[in-house]
Amino acid sequence: MEGHDVENELVRSVNHPDSAEEPGSPSLACEHYGSPQQEVTATMRRNDNYLPVPGEEKSLDVDFVNTKDRSHESIPMKNRYADDGSPLYPRQGPYFSDGQRRVDYVLTYQIQKPNSIRRQSSRFGDNNFIQRLWRSLNIRSRRAEAQPKEDPEIAAQEQRTDYHEDDKRFRREEFEENILETGLELEMDERTNIPGIGFMKVHAPWNVLCREAEFMKLKMPTKKNYEVKQGSNLVEKIRLFIHKVTAPLHPKVDLNRPQSVKFLSHPFSREKQHLFDLSDRDKFFDSKTRSSIVYEVLKRTRCTRAKYSMGITSLLANGVYTSAYPLHDGDIEGANAEPNDRKLLYEQWASYSFFYKYQPIGLIRKYFGEKVGLYFAWLGVYTQMLIPAAIVGVIVFLYGCATVDDNIPSMEICDPRHNITMCPLCDRACSYWKLVTACGTARASHLFDNPATVFFSIFMALWAVLFMEHWKRRQMRLNYIWDLTGFGEEEEDHNRAEYEFRVMRKTIRKEHPTPKREESEKAKVKLTCTDRLPAYLTTVVTMVFMILVTFAIVFGVILYRISIKAALHMSTYSAQSNIRATVKGTAAVINLVVIIILDEVYAAIARWLTALEVPKTDKSFEDRLIFKTFILKFVNAFTPIVYLAFFRGRLVGRPGNYLYVVGSYRMEECAHAGCLMELCIQLCITMLGKQLIQNNLFEIGIPKLKKLLRRRKSDLDSKQEEELNRSLYRHEKDHILGPFVGLSPEYMEMIIQFGMVTLFVASFPLAPLFALLNNIIEIRLDAKKFVMELRRPIAAKAKDIGIWYNLLRGLSKVAVIVNAFVISFTSDFIPRLVYQYMFSVDGTMHGFVDHTLSYFNVSDFQPGTDPLQPMHLGYRVEICRYKDYREPPWASTPYELSKEFWVVLAARLAFVVVFQNVVMLMSDFVDWLIPDIPKDISLQIHKEKILMVELFMKEEQGKRLAARDNHNQDNCNSPSSANQSPPRPRSRPVSHANCC
């Protein structure tokens, strides 16, 4: 076995400056800048004592000692550790062992060597007596296992495992050789404080950064700058005034301050590098850009010796590498922590004490990239826009509190002089009851069911439009500041590993391809709709089944409410008046628990279904996953709420002819004041529970629980753990952190919350307030998670929030229709208006309660459904009342729907049509009135284009003047030179311009 596969102490540090130059490309200054330094490094390497690492030999039978004779054939290797095990170089920052070259990316892999190699390597390397004793015991145990009594199946399994690890190692070696050919530099570190994990550190030298920046068309700031003039219109002056007033609320970060001077940006070019300020090349490409460049190179690098081509995604999926991530800039805590962007984010952003301040969006974008920066910018705009919505919602709620004593319908219900006897709420177990017992529910319903809720629904519909418009303008401003105005999605999106694997299997199934057409057929092979048809059918069937499961669970909760209510009526429950509240509360809690559990299940099912479809690119995978997850979670969260809002109390029937389900279960009725109070309770518990438990408690509690369990399993005390943490390298510290799984879970939380705020806001005006309080905590919680608990994500460019904007816009449109139906059918707003203007004698609400109650003769009960205790009230009841618009029993058509029912129904439908069209029209008018691009931004973008054209015109004019001067000088020297020697032929044709 080769030396680098035996010794853990070795660190490979390879530099191929020549390989970075593209074949046939001219030798540009960018590629050769700093070449003296590279020559010094190369000379220093030649003087070192290197251990052999042959690039071609892969035999496992080569003795370690014999490899020393071929040191001149090896790739240079460096030993990072002395004989006593101490490091030769001090532990510092995210750098190579030389302390100069920055680690731009890290690949990790499992260290598991074959038994034969372990036996050979046990004689070398470590001077620790305990480790050598432990290795000798391992060798003896393995020799004991080699006796004939050994189980052959186990031995074969061990051989297969070793072969599998060798195969992974060979693929890693090939992939790393191909990485070196791209010009990147590698350093291997297998002697780490994390057992069983090896690290391959990647560094991008200057010439590779220049080449890839040009290939990726990265916009970089030029030397040319211009003054950003603020707009002179009234809106811009107001904006600047607000910015000055809110100056104490801005974090102490330079990138968050308004720029008075802006540098022109242009796609980087090695031929035009004189346009850029390259005085400090270490800072020209920041760490975010360097890691994204390396990641693009890794995605293009392939392994081709296997049966099918494998990229970095395939290698990660197959376990060849266990993880890949860029490094954080440095530590955030401790006296020795150097100033860095991560520490600044921790101090000015990821702290709950700064909850009242704005976010440093510019610094977030600089450190995490545009995609993460846009998410937190959107979350900040959403939270900021919730402030006026919360204020208006609180005013509406306080209006309900202030007018509850003046509400005539609730006063009539609470008046004991109205001796109204109501029909039983269930069969047999329930008895007759007095309407005055519903006094508390009626007064509480007025808090949310009053005329102000109609105004609030219209306000929230316009608020949603204003929020979308405000975000579009904010997004355009960020695009201008971040130089994303010309950015598009046309860049190449690499194929996913699973897609490549399926294409490979499809290629293999081809029947005997001819050698000439084999390569062309491989290039043409792709997955079609026919290949994905089974996955599509599985997706449709599974999602329909999951939705039916949600409906079944909601129906089960309905049966729970019915049965528990009957059981409590039959029991000796002391507070009979609290039965309804008890059933409501427990059912809402059960719904919440089910929603939280099913959310996790549905997220896993959506990912499984998306993987079955084998999307080609990561973007396609993400869009499909978002769509499936949103459908399932939306149905899961809003099905109980939709039932309470639109179906409960409408599928009941009437006394003597009730609707029954599952045998003898009678469908539940609404309270006399309507189902709006129960809808409010369900919405409140679901919203608060999801935010408190699912969003905050899980995100805070689970990491702390994991850390507590890790400490309890560890034998180290707190001081020893701190010392161990200080001794770790940057790449080892980041490996302990959790992997970044994307922004979809964060967006999904906010989208569901946005639905809670807008869809049923007519029934719960305090929803914006609770959302605001949650988001204030959520921003700092996510900030803490991104800065402290997660590995640094790959900086991804994005100019908008993608599919999430379409979901928000769709929800805001649906919210208008839903609130129209809630006001019209769930609340009593329309019946009150109809009664007041059509049926009231004096034009007031007096007599409204009696108007909404119908009469029933108790002798018309079906056999076996009358109450077991008819004398519960102390007298015999002959006529009871129930809430409905039906004819009395003494009419010619008893118990049929009355004229009032059809009048109220027509008014309700008319209100839905008018409300929807008026609000939609107002929303479209607001959308048309507010331009998507701020006027000052459009002027600055136009100014940038003009300045860039002028810059290139001056550059071209300078080139022409220089060429003309050279041409004139050649012509002036031509007579004298002609007398002395014959003219030399020119290497390139000269233009026939007139000489001046």
N, C-alpha and C positions, 0 to 999 in steps of 0.2 A: 504494500500500500504506500502511496506517495506521502511525502513529509507533511503536506498541509492537511491531509486527512488524518494524521496521527496526533500531532501536537496541538493542544488547545492554546498554547501560548503564542501562537504565530499570528501576525497581523499582516494581511496582504495590502500593500500600498503601491498601486501600479499607475503609471502616468504615460499615456500615449499621445503626445501632442500632435504627432504627424497624422494620426488616424482621424483627427477631427476635421482635417481639410478635405473638402469634397473633391472627388475626382474631376479633373478638368476645370476646376474653378480657379480664378486668378488669385495670386498671393496678395491678400489684402492686409492692410496695416492692423486691422482688428485681430487677425489670426496670429500675427507674429509679435504683437505687443507683449512685452514681458517674457520673451523667449530667453534672454540672458538668465533670468531667474530659473527658468525651467532647466537650462543647461547646468546651472549650479546644483540644482536638485538632483539631476541625473548623475552628475559627477559624484555627488555625495553618496548616491546609492551604489555606485560602482565600488566605492571604497568600503562599503559595509560588508559584513559577512552574512551572506544570504543563505537561507535554507532552500533546498531544491523543490520546485513544484513544476514538474514537466507538464506541458500543456496537452500533449497527445496521449501519453501513456496513461491508461486507466486500469492497469492490472492490479488485482488485489493480492497477488503473491509476492510482490517486490518487498524485499527486506528494507527496513528503515535505515540500517547502517550503510547498505550499499548505495543508497541514493546520494550520499555525500560526494561520491566520485563524479557526479554529473552536475555539479553546481553551476557550471558555465551554461547549461542548457535551461536553467530554471527562470521562471518569472520572479522578479525581485520580491523578497519577503523581508519584513522587519520584525524584530523581537521587541515587544513593548515592555517586557518584564525582565528584571535582573535575575540572577541565580537564586537569590533569597526570596523571590516572589514579589518583591516590591516593584512598583511601576517605575520605569525609566523616565517618564514624563509626568509632570504634575497633572492632576485632574482639574480640568478647567473647561467651561463652556461647551457649546456644541461644535467641537473641532476634532480634526484628526489627531493622531498621537503627536504630530509635530507641533501642535498648537497654532498652526498657521491656516491650514485649509479648513474651510467651514463644512460641516456635515449638512448637506442639503436634503438628504432623504435616507431612510433606514429600512432595510429588509431584515426580517427575523426568520429563523428557521429552527427546527428541532435538532438537537445533537443526540444522535443515537448511532453508535458505531457497532459494526459486526463483532462477534466474540473473538475472532482471530486477531483483529486489529487491537481490541482491548487488551488481549494478552501480550501483544508486542509492545504497545505503548505503555504498559504498566511498569516497564523497567526504566523509563526515561522521564525526564521533565521535572517532576515534583521532588522536592527534598523533604517534604513533610513526612515524618515517620508514621503518623496515624493514617495518612492517606495511602502510603505504600503498604502498610499492614492490611488496610481494608481491601486494597486491590489484590494482594496476595491471597486473602481469604476468598475473594470472588473467583480467582483463578482456580483455587482448590475446589470450590463448590462446583465450578463448571466442569472440571476434570472428573469430579465424582458423578456428575450428571451424564457424562459420556459413556458410562458403563452399559453393558447390554440390557440391563433392566429398564433402561430409559423407554418411555412411551414413544413409539415411532411417530404417532400422529402429532404429539407435542413437538417433537424434533422437526418434523416437516413444517409445522406452523412457524417455528422459530426461524427456519431457513427462509421461508417465504417473507417473513417480516424483515429479515436482514436484506434480502434481495430488494424488497420494496424501498427500504431506506437507501440502499446503494443506487437504485434507479433515481430516486429523488436527488441524491448528491450529484450524480452525473448530469442531470438536467440543470441543476443549479450551476455547475461548472460551465456547461455550454452557454447558459443564459448570461453568466457573468463575463465569459469571454466575448460574447456579442456586445455586452454593455461596454467593455473596454474598447471595442472597435469603434464605438460611437464617439469616443473621446472622453467619456466620464472616467473618474478615478474612484477606485474602490479600496476599502480597508476592512479586513475581517477581524472580528474580535469574538473569540469563543471562550476566553477566560473571564467570565463575568460573575457578578454576585447573584445572578438569576440562574439557578441550575437548569441545565437541559436546554438552554436557549442560546443560540449564536446570533451575532449581529453582523450584517454587512452594511457598512456605511458608504454612502455615495456622495461624491463631490463633483460639482460641475465647474471646470476651469473657465477662464474668461472667454477663450475662443469658442467654446461650446455654448456658453450663454449668448454670445453675439450671434452665432449661427442659428440657434434655435429661436431666439427672439425675432430674427428676421423671417424665419420660416413661419412662426406663429403670428406674425404681423402685430407684435405687441406695441401699443402706443406708449412712447416714452417722452418725457418732457425735454424740449429743446432749450437752447440758450436764449431764444427770442421770447420776450415777455411783453405784456401790455397791461395797461391799467383797466381794471374792471370798474366801469362807471355805473353807479346805481341809477335806477330809473327815476325819472322826475315826475311820474304820475302820482296821483293821490294814494293809490293802493300800495305802491312801493314805499312811499313815505311813511304810511301807516305801518308797514312791515318793519322798516328800519327803526321806527319809534318803539314798536313792541320789542324788538331785539335789544334795544338799549335798556328798556325798562326791566326786561327779564335777564339782564346780564349776570346778576348773582346766581341765577339758576343754571348757568352753563358751567360744565366741568372745566377744570384748569388744564386744558389740553389745547395746544396750538392749532391742531388740525380742525378743531371745532369752531374756531373764530372765522368770521367772514374775511375772505381774501380780497385785498385791494389790488394785488398784482397777481396775474395768472400767466403761467408759462404755456406757450404753444406746445401741443403734443403732436407727434408724427410717428407712424409705424417705423420701428427701428430698422436701419439699413447699414450694413458695413461700408457700403460705398459712400454714404452720407453721414458717417459718424462725426464729421467735423461740426455738424449741426447740434450735436448733443454735448452736454457738459460732462466730460469724462475725467475731470480732475481727480475725483475720488471714486475709483472703480469698485472699491469694496462696498460702497453704498449706492452705486448707480442702480444695480438690481437688488432690491430688498429681499429679505428672507422668503416672503410670500411668493414673489416672482421666481426666485431661484428654485424653490420646491416645485412649483407648477411646471417649470421648464423641464426639470428632471423627470417628473411624472409623465410628461408627454413623450420624452425619449424612451422611458421604460415601457409605455404602452405600444410604441412602434417596434420595440425590440422583440424578436421572436426566437423560439427554439424550433429548429427544423429537422433535427436528427430523429425525432420520434415519428410515430406513424402519422401524426398530424401536427400542424403548426400550433405552438402554444405561446401565448403572450403572458404578461404579468398577471392578468385576471385569471387566466387558466391555471397558472402556477399557484396562485393563491387558493383557487377553488380545489385543486388537487392536493393541497397540503405540502407542496414543494417549499413554499414559503408560508409561514403562519400569519404574518402581518406585514404591512407596509405603511409607513407614515412619515410625514415631516416632523421636525423637532420644534418644540417651543423655544422661544428666544432665551429663556433663562429662568432662574428661580424668582419667586414672588415674596418669599418670606425669609427671614434670617438676616443677621447683621452683615454677612458677606455677599448678599445679593446685589449684583450690579444693576444700575438703571437700565431698563429695557421696556419695550412696548407692553409686554405681558404684565410686568409689575405695575406699569402706569394704568393699564386697564383694571387691574385688581384694586388699585387704590381709588380710582376715579369712577369706576363703573360697577364692579362686582361687589358692592358693599351696600347693605341695607340702610346705612346712614345717609346715603345719597339718593334715597327714593324720590325726593322732591325735585331732583335736578334732571336736566336733559341728558340724553345719552351722547357719548363721544362717537357719533356715527362715522366720522372720518377716520378715527383711529381704529375702530372696529373693522372697517373696510380694509385699512392698510394691513391689519394683522391677520384677519380671517378671510379676506376676499370679498368680492362684490356680492356674491349670492347670500352669504351670511349677513353682510352689511345691509342688504335690502330687506331681509327678514326683520331685523331689529329696527330698521327705519320704519317699516310698515307697522310693526307692533307699537312703536312710539306714536305714530300718527293716529292709529286706532285708539290707543289709550287716551291721547290728548283730546280726540273728538268725543270720547265718552264723558268728558267733564260736563259740557252743556247738556247732554242727554240725561246724565244723572241728576243734575240740578233741576231740570224740568220735571223729571220723574218724581223727585222728592216733593216738589211743589204740588203736583197732581195728587200725591198721596196725602199731603197735609191738607189739601182742599177737601178730600174725602173725610178726613178726621174732623175738620172744622164744621162740615155740613151734615154730619151723621145725626145730630139731634134735630135737624130741620127736615130730615127726609120723611115725608108723609107715609110711604109704604112701610118702612121699618117701624114707624111709630104705631101704625095700625096693627102690625103683627105683635108688637110688644104690649099693646093695650089689653089688659085682662078683661075689660068690659066687652071685648069682641069674643064672645064665647063660641068659638068655631071649633067643631070637632072634626078631626081629620081621619081619613080611612087608614087601616093598618098598612105598614110598610113591608110586611112579609106575611106569608100564609101561616095560619094556626098559631105560631109562637108569638107573633106581634099582635098587640091590641090597639084599640082606638087611642088617639093622643090629641092633646090640645095644641093649637097653632102657636100659642104664646110660648111654648117650650122652645121654639125656633127663633126666639128673639135675638140671642147672641149671634147666631149665624147670619141673620138678616142684617144686623148692624155691622158685622165684619165685612159682609159682601159689599156694603155701600162704600167701603174704603177703596175698593177696586172697580166697582160698577157704578160709575157716576158720569155725568155729562163731560167731565174733564178728560176721561179716558178716550173719548172720540177725538178730541183735539190732540191728545198725546199720540194717538195712532197716526194721525196725519203728520204731526211733527216728526215722528220717527221715520216715516216713509221719506220725507224730504231730507231728514238727517242722513239716511243711508246714501242718498244721491250726492249730498254735499261731501260726505266722507269719501266716496269713490272719486269725485272730482278733485278733492283736495289731495288725495293720494296720487292721482295721475300727475298733477302739477308738481308735487313734491318729488315724484319719481323722475320727471323730466329735469328738474333742477339738479338732482343727484347725478343723472346721466351726464349733464354738462360739467359738473364739478369733477366727476370721476373719469371724464374723457371716454364716455361710452356712447356718444351720439352716433358714431358710425359703426358701432358694433352690431353684428348680426349673428344669426344662428347657422351661418353657412359653413362654419368650420366642421372638420371631419369628426364624426362621433364613432369611436371604435366599437367593434362588435363585442358582445358579451361572451364570456367563456362557454356558457351553456349553449349558446347559439352555434358557436364554432364546433362544439362537440357533436351536436345534432347534425350539422352539415357534414362533418367527417363520417358519421355513421351512415348517412344517406349516400355519401360518395362510395363507401365500401360496399353497400348493397347493390350498386350498379353492376350489371352483368357483363363481365369481361370487357372492360374498356380497352380500345386499341392503344398502343403506346403513343401514337402520334396525337391522338385526341384526348389522352388522359389529363394533361395539364389544362387544356381548354375546358374540359368537362368539369374539372374541379373548380375552375374559376366561375363557371356558369351555375353550379349547383347552389340552390338556396331553398329555404323553407317556404312553401306555398300555403295557401289557405287550405288546400286538401290535406297537407301534412298536419296543420294545426286544427283541423275540424274536430277530432276527438277531444282536444283540450277545450275548444270553444263550447262544445256540447256539455262537457263536464262543468265548465264555468257557469253556464246558464242554469243547468239543473241544480248545482250546488247553491248558487245564490238564491234561486227561488225557494229551495228547501230551507235555507237559513232564514229567509224572510218569513216563511211559514212557521218556523220554529219561534221566531219573535212574536208573531201573532198568537201562537199557542200559549206562550208564556204569559202574555198579557191577558189572554182569556182565562188562564189559570188563576191569575191574581184577581180577576173579576169574580170567579167562583169562590175564592178565598174570602172576599169582602162579603159576598152574599151569605155564605155559611157561617162566618164569624159573627155577623150581625144577628142572624137567627139564634146562634148559640148564646150570645150575650143576652138576648131578650129572654131566653128560656132559663138562664141561670139566675142566681141570686145576686147579680151584680148590683152593687149599692147605688152607683151613680148612673142611673138609666139615661139621664140627659146627656152624658158624655160618651154614649155608645158610638154615635156617628163620628165624633172627633177621634176616638180611639181607632176605629176601623180605617178612617182616612189616613191617619198618621202611620199606622203599621203597614198598610198597603203601599204607601208612598216609599217607605223605607225598603220594603221588599223589592219594589221596582228599581230603586236605586242600586241595591246590591246586585240584582240581575243585570242591570245595564253595565255596571263596572266589570263584572265577570265576562259577560258576552263581548264587551269591547276588546278585551285581550284575546278571546277566542277568535273573534271575527278578524282581527288584525293578522293573526297567524294563518287563518284560512285564506284571506285575500292574498297574502304573499305566496302561499302554496299554489293557488289558482293562477296567479301571474307567472310563477315559475313554470307551470305546466304549458303555458302558451308560448314559452321560449321567445320573448321579444328580442329583436336584433340588437338594439342599442340600449344603453343605460337610460337615456331620456325616454324612450318608448316604454321601458320597464317601469320607470317612475310614474309616468302618466297613467298607465293601466292600473298600477297598484293604487294610486291616489283615487282613481275613479271607483274601483271596487271597494276600497276601504271606506270612502265617503258614503257610498250607497248603503253599506251594511251598518255603519255606525249611525248614520242619520236615521235609518229606520229603527234601529235599536233604541236610540235616545228619544225619538219623538212619537213612537207608536202609542205609548200610554197617554201622552199629552193629547194627541189627536183624538183618541177614543173619548177622553173626558170632555173635550171641547165640542165634538160634533156628533157623537153617537150615544153617549150615556143619557138616559132619560127620554130618548126618542124612539126606542124600540121596546117599550114597556107594555103597551096596551092600556087597559082601563080596569077598574075594579069589576070583577065578575067575568072578565075576558082578558086575563093577563097573558103575556108571552112567556113561555117556559123553554129552557134549554137544559140539555143533559138530564132529562127526566123531570124532576120537580123543582129545579132551580129557577126562580122567577127573576127576570132581569131587574137590575137595580134602578131606582129612581133618583132624580136630583132632589136636593132640598128645595123648600118652597122659594127661596131667594135665587134659585138657579144653581147650575153646576160651576159657575165662575169661581166660587170660593174654593171648591175642590180642585179646580184647574190651577188656581194660584198656589195652593199647598203643594201639589205635585210638581209644578214648575220650580217653586222655591227650593224644595228638598232636592230635586234632581240637579238643579244648577249649583246650589251651594255644596251638595255632596260631591259632585264630580270635580268641582274646583278644589275643594278642601282635601278630599281623599285621593282622587285619581291624579290630579295635576300637581298638588303641592306636597301632600303627605308622602306619596310614593316617590316623588323626585327628591325629597329631603330625607325621608326615613330609610328608604332602601339603601342608598349609599352609606349612610351612617351605620346601618345594621351590618352591612358587609364589612365595613372597616372594624366594627366592634368584634365580629366573629374572627376576622383576620388577626386581631390583636390577641384574642383569647386562645387561638390556635398557636400563636407564636410564643416562644419561650423568652423573648426579649422584653425587658421593661421599657418604659418610655424613653429613658436616656439612651439606652443601647439602640433603640429604634431610630432616634434622632441622629446618633452617630452613624448608623448604617445608611440612613438617608443622605447624610452629607457626603458619604464616601461613594455614592453611586454616580455614574456618569449621567449626562443629560439623556442619552438614548435609553438607558436603563430606567430612569425615572419615568420617562414617557411611556415605556412599555407597560408599566404597572397601571397606568391610567386606562380608563374605559375607551373602547373604540367609538369613533364618530359614526353614527348610523343614519345621518341625514337630517334634513329639516322637516320632513313630512309629518312626524309625530307632533312637532311644535305647531306647525300650521294647522293640523287637524284639530287640536285642542281649541285654537282660536276660531276656526270656522264653525265648529259646533256651538261655541259660546256666542258667536255672532248670530247664529240661528235662534238661540234662546233669547237674545236681546231683541231681535226684530220680529220674529214670526208671531209670538204670542204676547207682545208687549202690552196689548190692550187689557190683558188679564193680570199683569204683574208689572206695574210702573217702576218698581224698585229694581228691576233686572239690570238696567245700566249702572246703577250705583254698585251693586255687588260685582258686576263685571269690572268696573273701574278699580275697586279695591283689590280684586284678584290680580288684575294685570300689573298693578304697581308692584306687587310681590313677585309676579311671574317674571317680569323683566329682570329684576336683580337675581332671582333664582336661576334663570337661564344663563345670565352673565356669569354667575359663580360656577355653574356647571361647565360652561365653555372654557373658562379660564383655568379652573383648578382641577376638574374631575375628568375631562375628556382629552384625548389626544388632539393635536392640532389638525384640523381638516385641510384637505387640498383646496387651495384658493381657486374657486370656480368663478368665471365671469358670467354675469347675467345682467340684462338691462331692465328686466321686470320680474314680477313674482310668478309669471307663468300661468298655469291652469288655475291657480288659486284665485286670481282676479275674476275669471269667468264664473267660478263657484260663488264668489261674493256677489257678483252682479246678478246671478240667477236667484240667489236667496233674497236679495233686496226686492226683486220683482215679485217673487212668490209671497213675500211678507205683506205686500199691499193686499193681495187677494185673501190671505189667511186672516189678517186683521179685520177685513171687511166682513167676513163670515163670522168671526168671533163676536164682533160688536152686534151683528144683525141677529145671529141665531143662538149664541151662547148667553149673552147678557139680556137683560130686560129693557134695554134702551129703546128699541123699536116698539114693543108693546106699551111702554109708558107714553111714548109720543102719540101712538094711535088712540089710546084711551083718552089722553088729555085733549086732543083736538077733534075727536069724533064721537066719543061715548060719554065723556064727563058732562055732568049737568051744569056745573059752575065753572068749567074750564080749569079745574085744579086736579090734583092727584087724589083727592079724597074719594074713597070707594074703589080704588084700583085693586086692592087685594081681593075684595069680594068679587070683582069683575073677572079675575083670572081663575077663580075656583068654580068647579062644576059640582053638581049634586049627584049622590048615589044612594039608592035604596038598599039597605043591608039585606033585605030579603032576596035580592038578586045575586047574592054570592053563589058561586058554584059549590056543589057539595064537597065538604072536606077542606074548604079554604077559609071558612069564617073563623074568627078568633076563638081560642080556647077559653079566654076570660072576657066575655062580652061586657061584664059588669065592672071592668077595671077602673072606670072613671066614677063609679058609684051610682050610676043610673043606666037604664037600658037605652041604647042608641038605635034609632030608626033611620036617620039620614046622616051620612058622613060626606065630607067634602074632599076633593082631590084636585090637583092643579092640571087643568086642561080646558080647552074651549070645546065643550060638548053640550048637547041638549039635555035638559033635565029628564028624570024618569017619567014625569007626567006629560011630556010633550008628545006630539003625534009620532015623531021619530026619535024615541028615547036613545040616549047615548051616542047619537050620530054627531059628526063634526058640525059645529055651529057656524053661523055666518061670520062671527068675529074671528074664527080661526083663519078663514080664507082672506079676510081683510088684512090681518096681521101678516100672513104669509106673503101676500102681494107687496106689502110695505117693506118686508124684509128683503125680498128679491130686488125691489126697486132701489133700496139703499145700497145693496152690494154693487149693482151696476153703476149707480151714480158715484159712489165712493171710489170705486176702482178707476173709473175713467177720469174723474177730477184729479185724483192723486197722481195717476200716471201722466196726465197732461202737465201738471205742475212739475213733476219730476223731469220730464223731457224738456220743459222750458228752462229749468235750472241747469240741466245738462248743456243746453244750447247756449245759455247765457255765459257760462264760465268756460273760457278757452282751456284746452288741455295743456297747452304750452304757455308758460308765463311770457309776457311780452318782452321783458328784459332779457330772458334766457334766449328767446328767438333772435333778438338783436345781437347778443353776444356770440351766438353760434354763427350768425352771418358775418360778424366782424372777424371771427377766427378764420373763416374760409378766405376772406379777403387778405388778411395778414399772411396766411400761409402761401397764397398765390404770389403776393409781393415778395416774400422771402425766397421763393424758388426763382422768380424772375430776376431778382438781384443776383442770386447765385449763378444763374445762366448768363447774365450779362457780364459778371466778373470773369467767368470762364472764357467768354468770347473776347474780352479785352486782353486777357492774358495770352490767348492764342494769337491775337492780332499783334501784340507786342513782340512775341517770339517770331512771328512771320516777318515783321518789319526788320527785326534785328538780323535775321538770316539774309534778307534781301540787301541790307546795307553792307554786310560782310562778303557778299558774293563776288564783286569785281576784284577785290584784292586776292581773294582766295582762288579766283579763276586763273590769275597770272601765275600763281605758284603751283597749283596742283589741279588736276581735273576734278570736276564736281562729283561728289559721291552720290550714288542713287539713294533716294529717300525710302525710308521703310514704310511710309504710308502716304497716300496722295494728299496734295495740298490744294485747298480750295482756291479758285481763281477770283479772289477778292481784290478790289482796287487798292493799291498801296497809297498810303497817305504821306 
